[in-house]
Protein backbone atom coordinates (compact mmCIF):
# COMPACT_ATOMS: atom_id res chain seq x y z
CA UNK A 1 0.00 0.00 0.00
CA UNK A 2 1.36 3.41 -0.97
CA UNK A 3 0.39 6.22 1.36
CA UNK A 4 -1.21 9.33 -0.06
CA UNK A 5 0.44 12.69 0.69
CA UNK A 6 -0.88 14.17 3.92
CA UNK A 7 -0.36 16.91 6.51
CA UNK A 8 1.86 14.70 8.68
CA UNK A 9 4.63 15.24 6.12
CA UNK A 10 4.39 18.85 5.00
CA UNK A 11 7.42 20.81 3.87
CA UNK A 12 7.83 24.42 2.86
CA UNK A 13 10.43 25.02 0.16
CA UNK A 14 11.60 28.63 -0.10
CA UNK A 15 12.87 29.30 -3.61
CA UNK A 16 14.57 32.32 -5.12
CA UNK A 17 13.26 32.51 -8.69
CA UNK A 18 14.29 34.87 -11.49
CA UNK A 19 11.44 36.95 -12.85
CA UNK A 20 11.08 34.61 -15.77
CA UNK A 21 7.88 33.53 -17.50
CA UNK A 22 7.13 29.84 -17.13
CA UNK A 23 9.43 29.11 -14.18
CA UNK A 24 6.56 28.84 -11.71
CA UNK A 25 4.93 26.23 -13.94
CA UNK A 26 8.22 24.31 -14.10
CA UNK A 27 8.40 24.13 -10.31
CA UNK A 28 4.77 23.05 -10.00
CA UNK A 29 5.23 20.40 -12.69
CA UNK A 30 8.36 19.05 -11.01
CA UNK A 31 6.59 18.70 -7.65
CA UNK A 32 3.46 17.16 -9.15
CA UNK A 33 5.60 14.89 -11.30
CA UNK A 34 6.98 13.07 -8.27
CA UNK A 35 3.61 12.88 -6.52
CA UNK A 36 3.83 15.93 -4.27
CA UNK A 37 0.62 17.72 -3.32
CA UNK A 38 1.02 21.51 -3.47
CA UNK A 39 -1.09 23.10 -0.72
CA UNK A 40 -0.05 26.71 -1.18
CA UNK A 41 2.36 29.01 -2.97
CA UNK A 42 3.10 32.38 -1.42
CA UNK A 43 5.36 35.24 -2.45
CA UNK A 44 7.55 36.14 0.54
CA UNK A 45 9.37 39.11 -0.97
CA UNK A 46 10.67 40.43 -4.27
CA UNK A 47 13.79 42.18 -5.49
CA UNK A 48 14.62 43.90 -8.77
CA UNK A 49 15.53 40.59 -10.40
CA UNK A 50 14.06 37.84 -8.23
CA UNK A 51 10.93 36.56 -6.51
CA UNK A 52 11.21 34.64 -3.23
CA UNK A 53 8.34 32.16 -3.09
CA UNK A 54 7.32 29.53 -0.54
CA UNK A 55 5.88 26.29 -1.90
CA UNK A 56 4.05 24.31 0.79
CA UNK A 57 3.82 20.66 -0.21
CA UNK A 58 2.32 17.52 1.34
CA UNK A 59 4.40 14.36 0.96
CA UNK A 60 3.93 10.66 1.74
CA UNK A 61 6.91 10.23 4.07
CA UNK A 62 10.39 11.58 4.73
CA UNK A 63 11.90 9.84 1.68
CA UNK A 64 9.22 11.41 -0.47
CA UNK A 65 10.03 14.84 1.00
CA UNK A 66 13.63 14.41 -0.14
CA UNK A 67 12.48 13.24 -3.57
CA UNK A 68 10.39 16.41 -3.99
CA UNK A 69 13.30 18.65 -3.02
CA UNK A 70 15.63 16.85 -5.42
CA UNK A 71 13.13 17.28 -8.25
CA UNK A 72 13.02 21.04 -7.65
CA UNK A 73 16.83 21.25 -7.46
CA UNK A 74 17.10 19.94 -11.02
CA UNK A 75 15.36 23.03 -12.44
CA UNK A 76 17.92 25.43 -13.84
CA UNK A 77 17.93 29.10 -12.87
CA UNK A 78 16.49 28.91 -9.38
CA UNK A 79 17.96 28.60 -5.87
CA UNK A 80 16.51 26.77 -2.91
CA UNK A 81 16.98 29.08 0.05
CA UNK A 82 15.88 26.57 2.68
CA UNK A 83 13.48 23.70 3.34
CA UNK A 84 11.46 23.49 6.56
CA UNK A 85 9.36 20.61 7.86
CA UNK A 86 6.15 22.10 9.24
CA UNK A 87 5.55 19.22 11.62
CA UNK A 88 8.96 19.68 13.24
CA UNK A 89 8.38 23.44 13.44
CA UNK A 90 5.09 22.85 15.26
CA UNK A 91 6.86 20.78 17.92
CA UNK A 92 9.72 23.22 18.45
CA UNK A 93 10.01 24.09 22.14
CA UNK A 94 7.22 21.65 23.02
CA UNK A 95 3.48 21.95 22.38
CA UNK A 96 2.11 22.68 25.85
CA UNK A 97 2.76 25.06 28.74
CA UNK A 98 1.41 25.91 32.20
CA UNK A 99 -0.51 29.15 32.61
CA UNK A 100 -1.80 30.89 35.72
CA UNK A 101 -5.56 31.12 36.11
CA UNK A 102 -5.20 34.25 38.22
CA UNK A 103 -2.85 37.23 37.84
CA UNK A 104 -0.44 38.22 40.60
CA UNK A 105 -0.62 42.01 40.43
CA UNK A 106 0.40 43.09 43.92
CA UNK A 107 1.42 41.99 47.42
CA UNK A 108 -2.17 41.28 48.40
CA UNK A 109 -2.53 38.77 45.55
CA UNK A 110 0.80 37.19 46.50
CA UNK A 111 -0.25 36.88 50.14
CA UNK A 112 -3.35 34.93 49.13
CA UNK A 113 -1.94 32.58 46.49
CA UNK A 114 1.25 31.96 48.46
CA UNK A 115 2.48 32.61 51.97
CA UNK A 116 1.00 33.40 54.42
CA UNK A 117 -2.55 32.86 53.11
CA UNK A 118 -1.91 29.53 51.44
CA UNK A 119 -1.16 27.95 54.83
CA UNK A 120 -4.87 28.15 55.70
CA UNK A 121 -5.69 26.13 52.58
CA UNK A 122 -2.99 23.57 53.41
CA UNK A 123 -4.43 23.00 56.88
CA UNK A 124 -7.98 22.78 55.57
CA UNK A 125 -6.87 19.93 53.31
CA UNK A 126 -4.81 18.37 56.12
CA UNK A 127 -7.96 18.24 58.25
CA UNK A 128 -10.14 16.95 55.38
CA UNK A 129 -8.20 15.40 52.51
CA UNK A 130 -11.24 15.48 50.22
CA UNK A 131 -10.94 19.26 50.13
CA UNK A 132 -7.96 18.78 47.79
CA UNK A 133 -10.61 18.36 45.09
CA UNK A 134 -12.10 21.73 45.94
CA UNK A 135 -8.99 23.83 46.46
CA UNK A 136 -6.33 22.34 44.13
CA UNK A 137 -5.80 21.31 40.54
CA UNK A 138 -6.49 17.68 41.53
CA UNK A 139 -10.19 18.04 40.65
CA UNK A 140 -9.38 18.60 36.98
CA UNK A 141 -6.01 16.95 36.39
CA UNK A 142 -4.75 13.62 35.16
CA UNK A 143 -1.30 12.17 34.59
CA UNK A 144 -0.51 10.68 31.18
CA UNK A 145 2.14 8.11 32.02
CA UNK A 146 4.34 6.01 29.74
CA UNK A 147 7.64 4.18 29.78
CA UNK A 148 8.07 4.59 26.03
CA UNK A 149 8.02 0.86 25.27
CA UNK A 150 5.11 0.72 22.80
CA UNK A 151 4.85 4.15 21.18
CA UNK A 152 2.42 4.34 18.26
CA UNK A 153 3.74 1.95 15.62
CA UNK A 154 7.33 2.74 16.60
CA UNK A 155 7.82 0.29 19.45
CA UNK A 156 10.30 0.70 22.29
CA UNK A 157 11.85 4.09 21.56
CA UNK A 158 12.38 5.29 25.13
CA UNK A 159 10.75 7.85 27.43
CA UNK A 160 12.29 10.98 25.89
CA UNK A 161 11.19 10.00 22.39
CA UNK A 162 7.68 9.25 23.72
CA UNK A 163 7.27 12.76 25.13
CA UNK A 164 5.96 14.39 21.90
CA UNK A 165 3.10 11.87 21.81
CA UNK A 166 2.23 12.50 25.45
CA UNK A 167 2.28 16.27 24.83
CA UNK A 168 -0.07 15.80 21.90
CA UNK A 169 -2.45 13.81 24.04
CA UNK A 170 -2.33 16.51 26.73
CA UNK A 171 -3.34 19.02 24.05
CA UNK A 172 -6.33 16.88 23.09
CA UNK A 173 -7.46 16.58 26.70
CA UNK A 174 -7.37 20.35 27.12
CA UNK A 175 -8.87 21.29 23.78
CA UNK A 176 -11.80 18.88 23.80
CA UNK A 177 -12.55 18.27 27.49
CA UNK A 178 -10.83 21.19 29.30
CA UNK A 179 -8.79 18.74 31.37
CA UNK A 180 -5.29 19.63 32.57
CA UNK A 181 -3.18 16.63 31.62
CA UNK A 182 0.50 16.28 32.53
CA UNK A 183 2.83 14.13 30.39
CA UNK A 184 5.09 11.98 32.57
CA UNK A 185 7.65 9.71 30.87
CA UNK A 186 9.37 7.21 33.16
CA UNK A 187 12.91 5.92 32.74
CA UNK A 188 12.13 2.43 34.07
CA UNK A 189 10.70 -0.65 32.39
CA UNK A 190 10.29 -2.58 35.63
CA UNK A 191 6.59 -3.01 36.52
CA UNK A 192 7.20 -2.71 40.28
CA UNK A 193 9.12 0.55 39.88
CA UNK A 194 6.49 1.97 37.54
CA UNK A 195 3.68 0.99 39.88
CA UNK A 196 5.38 2.50 42.94
CA UNK A 197 6.25 5.70 41.09
CA UNK A 198 2.66 6.22 40.00
CA UNK A 199 1.37 5.50 43.49
CA UNK A 200 3.79 8.03 44.95
CA UNK A 201 2.80 10.84 42.57
CA UNK A 202 -0.93 10.05 42.58
CA UNK A 203 -1.96 12.62 45.26
CA UNK A 204 -1.62 15.40 42.67
CA UNK A 205 -4.05 13.85 40.20
CA UNK A 206 -7.70 12.95 39.83
CA UNK A 207 -6.96 10.13 37.39
CA UNK A 208 -4.19 8.15 35.69
CA UNK A 209 -4.05 7.58 31.93
CA UNK A 210 -1.53 4.85 31.09
CA UNK A 211 -0.21 5.11 27.56
CA UNK A 212 2.13 3.23 25.21
CA UNK A 213 3.28 0.58 27.70
CA UNK A 214 4.07 -2.75 26.06
CA UNK A 215 2.14 -5.96 26.66
CA UNK A 216 1.96 -8.08 28.72
CA UNK A 217 3.56 -5.72 31.30
CA UNK A 218 0.76 -3.19 30.83
CA UNK A 219 -1.84 -5.64 32.16
CA UNK A 220 0.08 -6.23 35.40
CA UNK A 221 0.72 -2.52 35.89
CA UNK A 222 -2.90 -1.52 35.38
CA UNK A 223 -4.36 -4.25 37.57
CA UNK A 224 -2.00 -3.44 40.45
CA UNK A 225 -2.76 0.27 40.25
CA UNK A 226 -6.52 -0.32 40.14
CA UNK A 227 -6.26 -2.30 43.37
CA UNK A 228 -4.04 0.20 45.18
CA UNK A 229 -5.37 3.60 44.10
CA UNK A 230 -8.67 5.31 44.84
CA UNK A 231 -8.63 7.27 41.58
CA UNK A 232 -9.47 5.86 38.14
CA UNK A 233 -6.69 4.17 36.14
CA UNK A 234 -7.27 3.72 32.42
CA UNK A 235 -4.88 2.20 29.88
CA UNK A 236 -6.03 3.90 26.71
CA UNK A 237 -4.26 1.55 24.29
CA UNK A 238 -6.36 -1.24 25.73
CA UNK A 239 -9.71 0.12 26.70
CA UNK A 240 -9.91 3.26 24.57
CA UNK A 241 -9.44 1.14 21.47
CA UNK A 242 -11.98 -1.42 22.65
CA UNK A 243 -14.58 1.25 23.44
CA UNK A 244 -14.36 2.90 20.02
CA UNK A 245 -14.25 -0.44 18.19
CA UNK A 246 -17.43 -1.46 20.01
CA UNK A 247 -19.12 1.83 19.16
CA UNK A 248 -18.33 1.36 15.47
CA UNK A 249 -19.41 -2.27 15.55
CA UNK A 250 -22.75 -1.47 17.18
CA UNK A 251 -23.58 0.92 14.35
CA UNK A 252 -22.20 -1.37 11.65
CA UNK A 253 -24.44 -4.22 12.83
CA UNK A 254 -27.49 -2.02 12.36
CA UNK A 255 -26.61 -1.74 8.67
CA UNK A 256 -25.87 -5.42 8.03
CA UNK A 257 -28.76 -6.57 10.23
CA UNK A 258 -26.76 -9.15 12.17
CA UNK A 259 -26.99 -10.04 15.85
CA UNK A 260 -24.02 -9.95 18.19
CA UNK A 261 -24.56 -13.49 19.42
CA UNK A 262 -24.53 -14.85 15.85
CA UNK A 263 -21.23 -13.25 14.79
CA UNK A 264 -17.99 -14.95 13.98
CA UNK A 265 -15.26 -12.47 14.93
CA UNK A 266 -11.57 -12.76 14.11
CA UNK A 267 -9.07 -10.50 15.88
CA UNK A 268 -5.52 -10.08 14.61
CA UNK A 269 -3.20 -9.00 17.42
CA UNK A 270 -2.88 -10.27 20.97
CA UNK A 271 -1.31 -7.18 22.49
CA UNK A 272 -2.97 -4.57 24.68
CA UNK A 273 -5.61 -3.48 22.15
CA UNK A 274 -6.41 -6.96 20.85
CA UNK A 275 -6.91 -8.45 24.30
CA UNK A 276 -9.10 -5.53 25.41
CA UNK A 277 -11.25 -5.81 22.28
CA UNK A 278 -11.57 -9.54 22.91
CA UNK A 279 -12.74 -9.05 26.51
CA UNK A 280 -15.16 -6.27 25.59
CA UNK A 281 -16.77 -8.30 22.81
CA UNK A 282 -17.18 -11.27 25.13
CA UNK A 283 -18.80 -8.91 27.63
CA UNK A 284 -21.46 -7.88 25.11
CA UNK A 285 -22.26 -11.43 24.00
CA UNK A 286 -19.95 -12.51 21.17
CA UNK A 287 -19.67 -16.30 21.41
CA UNK A 288 -17.64 -17.29 18.34
CA UNK A 289 -14.26 -15.54 18.37
CA UNK A 290 -10.75 -16.44 17.25
CA UNK A 291 -7.75 -14.35 18.27
CA UNK A 292 -4.60 -14.67 16.16
CA UNK A 293 -1.02 -13.56 16.75
CA UNK A 294 2.16 -14.06 14.74
CA UNK A 295 2.00 -17.80 15.48
CA UNK A 296 -1.57 -18.16 14.20
CA UNK A 297 -4.74 -18.88 16.11
CA UNK A 298 -4.67 -19.00 19.90
CA UNK A 299 -6.27 -22.18 21.22
CA UNK A 300 -6.36 -24.12 24.46
CA UNK A 301 -3.31 -26.35 24.62
CA UNK A 302 -1.05 -24.18 22.45
CA UNK A 303 2.43 -23.96 23.95
CA UNK A 304 4.48 -21.72 21.66
CA UNK A 305 4.52 -17.93 21.97
CA UNK A 306 2.17 -17.90 24.96
CA UNK A 307 1.89 -15.76 28.10
CA UNK A 308 -0.64 -15.58 30.96
CA UNK A 309 -2.94 -13.24 29.05
CA UNK A 310 -2.93 -15.44 25.96
CA UNK A 311 -3.65 -18.41 28.24
CA UNK A 312 -6.78 -16.55 29.34
CA UNK A 313 -7.70 -16.01 25.67
CA UNK A 314 -7.20 -19.69 24.91
CA UNK A 315 -9.68 -20.65 27.62
CA UNK A 316 -12.33 -18.03 26.78
CA UNK A 317 -12.37 -17.99 22.96
CA UNK A 318 -12.02 -20.39 20.05
CA UNK A 319 -14.33 -22.97 21.58
CA UNK A 320 -13.79 -25.32 18.61
CA UNK A 321 -10.00 -25.14 19.15
CA UNK A 322 -9.34 -24.09 15.57
CA UNK A 323 -5.64 -24.44 14.75
CA UNK A 324 -4.45 -22.48 11.76
CA UNK A 325 -3.40 -19.22 10.19
CA UNK A 326 -5.15 -15.87 10.24
CA UNK A 327 -6.08 -16.42 6.61
CA UNK A 328 -7.77 -19.73 7.41
CA UNK A 329 -9.51 -18.28 10.46
CA UNK A 330 -11.25 -15.72 8.25
CA UNK A 331 -13.30 -18.39 6.51
CA UNK A 332 -16.99 -17.37 6.92
CA UNK A 333 -16.08 -14.68 9.45
CA UNK A 334 -18.52 -11.79 9.83
CA UNK A 335 -16.10 -9.36 11.46
CA UNK A 336 -12.34 -8.81 11.23
CA UNK A 337 -10.64 -6.54 13.76
CA UNK A 338 -6.99 -5.82 13.05
CA UNK A 339 -4.79 -4.29 15.73
CA UNK A 340 -1.54 -5.81 14.55
CA UNK A 341 0.60 -4.96 11.52
CA UNK A 342 0.21 -3.53 8.04
CA UNK A 343 -0.26 -5.47 4.82
CA UNK A 344 -0.81 -8.90 6.36
CA UNK A 345 -4.07 -9.63 4.52
CA UNK A 346 -4.79 -10.15 0.83
CA UNK A 347 -7.93 -9.77 -1.22
CA UNK A 348 -8.20 -13.58 -1.28
CA UNK A 349 -8.32 -13.59 2.52
CA UNK A 350 -11.12 -11.03 2.52
CA UNK A 351 -13.09 -13.00 -0.07
CA UNK A 352 -13.30 -15.90 2.39
CA UNK A 353 -15.41 -13.86 4.77
CA UNK A 354 -19.20 -14.09 5.08
CA UNK A 355 -21.59 -11.90 3.11
CA UNK A 356 -21.92 -8.30 4.35
CA UNK A 357 -18.55 -8.59 6.06
CA UNK A 358 -17.19 -5.91 8.38
CA UNK A 359 -13.46 -5.15 8.30
CA UNK A 360 -11.75 -2.90 10.85
CA UNK A 361 -8.11 -2.71 9.71
CA UNK A 362 -6.67 -0.47 12.41
CA UNK A 363 -2.89 -0.89 12.16
CA UNK A 364 -1.13 2.45 11.65
CA UNK A 365 0.19 3.90 9.48
CA UNK A 366 -0.42 0.93 7.15
CA UNK A 367 -3.68 -0.99 7.69
CA UNK A 368 -3.73 -4.79 7.60
CA UNK A 369 -5.13 -4.42 4.09
CA UNK A 370 -5.53 -1.38 1.88
CA UNK A 371 -9.10 -0.04 1.95
CA UNK A 372 -8.94 0.42 -1.81
CA UNK A 373 -8.24 -3.30 -2.23
CA UNK A 374 -10.76 -4.52 0.33
CA UNK A 375 -13.75 -2.26 -0.37
CA UNK A 376 -15.08 -4.13 -3.42
CA UNK A 377 -15.43 -7.27 -1.29
CA UNK A 378 -16.65 -5.99 2.09
CA UNK A 379 -19.80 -4.23 3.21
CA UNK A 380 -18.19 -1.93 5.77
CA UNK A 381 -14.56 -0.86 6.01
CA UNK A 382 -12.88 1.14 8.79
CA UNK A 383 -9.29 2.07 9.52
CA UNK A 384 -7.32 4.12 12.01
CA UNK A 385 -6.40 6.64 9.32
CA UNK A 386 -7.89 10.08 8.85
CA UNK A 387 -7.75 9.99 5.03
CA UNK A 388 -10.42 7.27 4.71
CA UNK A 389 -14.02 7.15 5.98
CA UNK A 390 -14.79 5.55 9.34
CA UNK A 391 -11.68 6.49 11.30
CA UNK A 392 -11.60 4.51 14.55
CA UNK A 393 -9.60 6.71 16.88
CA UNK A 394 -9.19 6.53 20.66
CA UNK A 395 -9.71 10.28 20.80
CA UNK A 396 -13.44 9.59 20.51
CA UNK A 397 -13.24 7.97 23.94
CA UNK A 398 -10.62 9.29 26.35
CA UNK A 399 -11.44 13.03 26.62
CA UNK A 400 -15.11 12.47 27.39
CA UNK A 401 -14.46 9.42 29.53
CA UNK A 402 -12.06 11.26 31.84
CA UNK A 403 -14.34 14.31 31.89
CA UNK A 404 -17.11 12.10 33.27
CA UNK A 405 -14.77 10.34 35.69
CA UNK A 406 -13.45 13.59 37.10
CA UNK A 407 -16.88 15.18 37.35
CA UNK A 408 -18.20 12.25 39.39
CA UNK A 409 -14.87 11.69 41.19
CA UNK A 410 -15.06 8.05 40.20
CA UNK A 411 -12.74 5.71 42.11
CA UNK A 412 -12.30 3.26 39.26
CA UNK A 413 -13.30 2.44 35.68
CA UNK A 414 -15.56 -0.60 35.52
CA UNK A 415 -16.91 -2.53 32.52
CA UNK A 416 -20.29 -0.81 32.76
CA UNK A 417 -18.62 2.60 32.36
CA UNK A 418 -16.72 1.47 29.27
CA UNK A 419 -19.86 0.02 27.68
CA UNK A 420 -21.75 3.23 28.45
CA UNK A 421 -19.01 5.23 26.73
CA UNK A 422 -19.22 3.02 23.64
CA UNK A 423 -22.96 3.33 23.40
CA UNK A 424 -22.73 7.10 23.83
CA UNK A 425 -20.27 7.36 20.93
CA UNK A 426 -22.48 5.20 18.75
CA UNK A 427 -25.58 7.24 19.63
CA UNK A 428 -24.13 10.43 18.14
CA UNK A 429 -25.11 9.18 14.68
CA UNK A 430 -28.86 8.97 14.15
CA UNK A 431 -29.90 5.62 12.66
CA UNK A 432 -31.38 7.34 9.62
CA UNK A 433 -27.99 8.88 8.90
CA UNK A 434 -25.99 5.67 9.16
CA UNK A 435 -24.28 4.45 6.00
CA UNK A 436 -21.42 2.17 5.03
CA UNK A 437 -18.96 5.06 5.14
CA UNK A 438 -20.46 6.74 8.21
CA UNK A 439 -20.64 4.39 11.20
CA UNK A 440 -18.55 6.47 13.62
CA UNK A 441 -18.65 10.21 14.33
CA UNK A 442 -15.84 12.57 13.49
CA UNK A 443 -13.24 13.19 16.17
CA UNK A 444 -14.01 16.89 15.70
CA UNK A 445 -17.69 16.46 16.53
CA UNK A 446 -17.89 18.37 19.82
CA UNK A 447 -21.04 16.50 20.81
CA UNK A 448 -19.02 13.34 21.37
CA UNK A 449 -17.18 14.49 24.50
CA UNK A 450 -20.37 15.85 26.03
CA UNK A 451 -22.29 12.62 25.34
CA UNK A 452 -19.53 10.34 26.62
CA UNK A 453 -18.92 12.46 29.73
CA UNK A 454 -22.61 12.49 30.60
CA UNK A 455 -22.96 8.72 30.09
CA UNK A 456 -19.82 7.96 32.11
CA UNK A 457 -20.85 10.23 34.97
CA UNK A 458 -24.31 8.69 35.11
CA UNK A 459 -22.91 5.15 35.06
CA UNK A 460 -20.39 6.04 37.79
CA UNK A 461 -23.27 7.01 40.08
CA UNK A 462 -25.44 4.06 39.02
CA UNK A 463 -22.72 1.49 39.70
CA UNK A 464 -21.62 3.10 42.96
CA UNK A 465 -18.05 4.08 42.07
CA UNK A 466 -18.62 7.85 42.21
CA UNK A 467 -17.33 9.58 45.35
CA UNK A 468 -18.85 13.00 44.73
CA UNK A 469 -22.34 13.70 45.97
CA UNK A 470 -24.85 14.64 43.30
N, C-alpha and C positions, 0 to 999 in steps of 0.2 A: 504494500500500500504506500503510495506517495502522498505525503501531506500537502495540503493546499497552503499557499502563503497566508499568514495570519499575523495579528498584532503582537504575538509573543516574540516575533523576530522582525522588528521594525528598525531599519537604519535610515539615517539622514546623511545623504552625500552632498557636501557643499562643493560646488564646481565653479571655477572661474572660466567663463566662456567668452571668447571674442564676440563682438557684435556682428555676427555673421548669419545670414539667412540660412535656414535649414539645419543648423547645429542642434537646436532644441529637439527637432524631430529625430535626429541621429541618436541623441541620448535616450530618448523615449523608446526608440526602436531597439536599441541595444539592451535596455532593461527588460522590455517585454519579450525580447528574443530568447532570453534565458529563464523566462518564467516569473520574473519579478512583477509585483503588483504595485503600481505607482498610486499612492494615496493623495499626494499633494506635490505641487511645485511652486515655490515661492521665491521671488526676487528679494535678496537680502540687501544688496546695495549695487550701485553702478559706478563706473568710472568713465573717463573719456573713451576708452577702447574696449572695456570689458563689462560683463554682467556677472555678478556673483549670485548663484541660484542654488537653493536647497531642494533636492529631490528626496522626498520621503517615500520609502519603498518597503512593502511587506515581503518577507521571504519565508521559505519553508523551514530552514534551520540555519545553523551557523555556517556550514559549508556553502549553502546557497547564498548567504550574504556575501561571502568572499567571491563567489562566482559572479554575482551582480557587479561588484566593484571592479573585478578584472575585466568584465565586458565593457564597462565605461572607460577604463584606462586605455583601451585599444583605440579609442576615437582620437584622431589627430586634432591638434589645435586647442585642446582644453586642458585644464589643470585641476586635479582633485585637491582641494584645500585640506579637508579632513573628512573622516567618516565617524559618525557617532551612533551608538546603539541606544535606542530610546528606552529599552527596558533597563539597561544598566544605569542610564541617567536617572531614571525614576527611583532606583534603589539607592542612589548616592547619598551617603550620610544617614541611611536608615529611613524607614517609611512612617514611623510613629514617634510621638513625643508625649511628655507629661505637661499638662497645663493646669494652672491654678483656676479653681472655680470662683474664687473671691480675690479681689485686689488687696494688696497691703500698701495703703496710702500713707499711713501715719503710725505713731507709737500706740495709739489706741487699738488699731487693727492688729498690730503685732502682739500686743498684750493679750488679745483674745485668742488668736490662732496659735500662739506659742506661749512661752512663759510670761507671766504666772498663770494666766487664765486657763491654759490647757490642762493644768494639774487637776482642776475640778472635774474635767471630762474623764481624765485617767481614773480618778477615784470612783466616779460613777460607774465606769465599766468594771473596775475591780470589785465593786460591791454587787454588780449584776452583769455578768459576762454577756448576756443577751443584748445589752445596750450597745455593744460593738456594732450591731446591725443598724442602730439608729444614728450613731455619732461618728462612724468611720466609713471608709470606702468599702469595707467588707460587704455591705449590703448589695453592692453592684459590681463586684469584681470577681474575676476568675483567673486562675493560672493556667496557661497553655504550656504543658510540660512535655519535653521530648528528650531522648538520648541520641537522636540522630541516626538510629540504626535502620530505619525503613522509610526514608524520605521520598515521597512521591514515587516515581518509578526509578529513582536513582540508587536506592539501597542504603547501605551503611556508609554515609559520607561524613559522619561526625557532627558534634553539637554546634560548632561554629558555622558550618555550611548549612545546617538546618535552620539557622536563625532567620534568614529571609522569608522562609515559609511561615514560620511562627508569627513574624511581624505582619505578614499578609493576612493571616487569620485574625490577628488582633484588630486589624483595620476593618475586617468584615463584621466582627462582633460590634464594634463601635458604630459603624455606618448603618447597619441594618437593625440592631437591637439596643443601641445605646448602652452597651456593656463595656466596662473598662477591663480589658484583658491584657495580661502581662506575659510576654514570651519568656520562658525559662528553659534554657538548654543545659542539660546536665552532662558532666564529663565522666560519667560512670555507666557501665553496661551491666553492673551487678544488680539483680532484682532487689536484694536486701538493702543495698545502699540507696537505690532509687526510692524504694518504699519509705525508708526512714527519713530521707531528705524531704519528701513531699509531706510526710506527717509533721515534720518540724517547722515547715513554712506555712502550713495550712491555716494558722490563726488569722492570717491577713486576708484570706479569701472566702468567698461564699460558695465556691465550686471549683472542681479540678477537671480540666479537659486534657486527657492524655492524647498524645498525637505522635504518629510516626515512630512507634516502638515496635520492634520486630516480634513476630510470633516464633515460638509459643510463649516467650517471656512476658509479653503484654497481658496474657490471660492471668498469669500468677500475680503480676503487679496490680492489676485492676481488682481482682478478687480480694487480695489482702487489704488494699486501701478501702474498699467498700465495707469491710468488716471493722476497720479500725478508726474510720473518720465519721463524723456526724454531719458532713456536707456531701453533696452529690459528686460522684466520680464517674466520668463518662469518657470512654475511649472511642473517639469519633471514627477512627478507621474501621472499627468493628460496627458499632451500633448506628452511627450516622449513616453509613452505607446501607445497612440492613433496613433502616427506617425508610429511606428514600426509594430503595428497590421495592419494598412492600407497597409504598404509595403508588408507584408506577404500575406495579402488577395488579393492584386492585382495580385501577382504571382500565388497564388493558383487558382484563377478564370481562369487563362489561361489554367491550366491543366484540370479543370472540365468543361470548356467551358460553363460557366454560366455568365449571365449579371448582373451587379450590381442592376439595377432597378427591376430585377425579383426575387431577393433573399428574403428569410425569415430569419432574423437574430434574435437570442436570446442572450441577454447579461445577465450574472449573476454577480451582483455587482453594486450597485448604489452609490459607493464612488467616489473618485477623478478620478480614471482610468476608471471606467465604464461610468461615465457621459461624460468624454472627448471622449471616443470611440464612444459613442452614437452620440454626436454632429458632430464628424468627418465623420461618416458614413452617416449621414443625408446630410452633406455638399456635399458628392460625389454622392448622388442620391439613397441611400437605402430608400425604401418607406415602407416596411413591417418589423417593428422591435418591439420586446417586451423586455423590461428591467425588470429584477426580482431582488428583494432583499429578506431578510429573511422572509418577509410577503407575498411573492409571486409576481405575476405580478403587475406592476405599471400601473394604468389606471385612466382616468379622472373620478373624483368623489370619488376616494379612500380617506379615512380619517385617517386610522391608519398608524403609522410609516412614516409620510410624513414630508417634509421640503420644502422650496422654490425651491430648485433645482429639487427635485422629482416632484413638481407641474409642473415645466417646462417640464419634461419628460412626464408626464401624458398628456400634451396638444400637444406634438409633436411626440409621438410614439403611438403604439398600437391603431391604428385607429378603430379597431373593438371592442375595449374595452374588450379584453379577460380578464377574471377573473379566476385565477387558479394558480397552482403550477408551479415551474420551470420544473418539469417533464412533466406536461401537455403542457406547452408552447413549448416544443421541438418537438411536433408532426408535421411532415413534414417540419421541419426547415432545411435550407441549411447550415447555419453557426451557431456555438455556440462559444461565446467568454466568457471565465470565468476569472473574476478578483475579486474573492470572497474568497472562503475557500476550503480546501482540502477535497476530498472524499465525495462530495455531490451528485455525479451522479453515476448511476449504468449502467451496460451493457444494461439493458432493456430500460433505458432512451435513450441511444444512438441509439438503434435499431428503435426508433420511428422517427428518422430523415429521411430526403429525401435521395434518392440515391446520391452517390458521395458527401457525407457530409464532411464538414470541421469543425474540432474541435480544438479550441485554448484554452487549459486548462492551464491557466497562474498563478494560485495560487502557492505560494512558501512557504515552500519547498515541500509541497504535492499538486499536481495538483487536480483539481476538480474530475478527474477520472484518474486512472493509464493508461498510454499509452499502456502498455502490454494488459490490458483488452479491451481498446477501439479500438485498431488498426485493429482487424479482421472485424470491422463493420463500419469503416470510410474510406474515400478516403485519407484524409490528416489530419495529427495530428501534433500539435505543443504544446510546453510547454515553461515555463520560465527556465527550468533546462538545465544545460550544458551536462548532461549525456544521453540525447536523441537528435535525429535529430530535426532540426527546432527550435532552441532556440530563442524565441522572447525576446529580451533584450534591455532596454532603451539605453544601451551604443552604440547601432547602430545609435542613433539619436543625443544625446546631445553634444558630442565633436565636430562633424562636424557642427551642427547647430550653436553653439556659435562661432565657428571659422568664419563662414560666417557672423554672426551678427557683430562681432567685426571688421572684415575686411571692412565691409561696413559702420560701425558705425550706425547700424540701431537703430531707436528710439523705435521700438516696434516689437512684433512678431504677424503678422496677419495670417489669415487662409491660404492665398495663400503661405506664406513661409512654413507653416507646410505641406501642400500638396506637395510642391516642394521637401521638404526633404524626404517625403515618397516615392515619385516617384524615387528620386535619389537612395535611398536604394534598391528599387525593381530592378532598372536598372542594378545593379552590376552583377546580374545573367543573362547571355544570355538565350534567350528563348529556344534554343536548349539544354541547360544544365539543364533546370528545370526538377525536378522529385518530386514525392510525399514526399521524405525525404530531399529535397533541394529546399525550396521555399524562403529562407532568407539567406543572406551571413553570414559568420562567423564574430564574433565580433573582430577577429584578422586580418581580411582582411583590410589592410591599405588603400585600394582604397575607402573604404566606407567614411571615414572622408573627403577625398579630394572631392569626388563626392557630398556629402551633403553640404559641405562648398561652393563649386562652385555654386550649385543650389540655396542655400539660399542667397548668395551674389547677384546673378543675379536677383532673385525675389525681394530682398530688393530695388534694383535700379528700377526695372520695376514697382513696386507698390508705389514708391515714399516715402518709409520710411527710405532710406539711407540718412545719413547726410554727408558722405564723398564724395568729388568729385572723379569722375573716373580718 
